Amino acid sequence: MLTIETAAANDAALALPQAIATGLNEIVFPIGCSLVVYIALQVSRHMKYVAADAK
């Protein structure tokens, strides 16, 4: 939300589509990143079990 705060500090209004896109980007991007990290951790955890069974 830094973009919105910067615009407010400079007395510049964001257009509604730009404000919506910025808000969605600030919410969806961190969720997507954490989902990728979570899936990678789960896959690596299961790969340890698969590798242990193969020995």
N, C-alpha and C positions, 0 to 999 in steps of 0.2 A: 504494500500500500504506500510505498515511498513515492511513487509517481503521483498519486492523488494528493498526498501531503505536500509535496513540492509545488504542485499546481496551486493548491490552496494558499501556500505561503507567498506565492508570486502573484496572487489575485488573478490567476488565469483559470478559467473554467474548462474542464474536460468535456468533450462531447459525450453524450450518453453512450454511444457504441464503444467509444474508447474506454470509458469508465467501466462498463460491463466487461469488456475484454480483459482489462487490467485486473479487475476483481476475480474473474474466473481463473486467470493465469496465476494469481497469487494463491488460489485455493487448490486448483487441479494439479499444478506442477509438483508441489510438495507431496501430495497424496500419491501421484504417479511414481515419484522417486522412491518414496518409502515402500511402495508396493514392489518395485523392482528389487530393492535390497532384501525385503522379506522373502520374496520368491527365491532369490539367489541363496539365502541362508538355508531355506528349506530344502532346496535341491542339493546343496553341499552336505547337509545333514543326512539325507537319504543316500547320497552317493557313498558316504562312509560305510553305511550298512551293506550296500551292494558290493563294495570293494572287500569288505570283511568276509562276506559269504563266498566270494570267488576264490579265496585262498584255500 
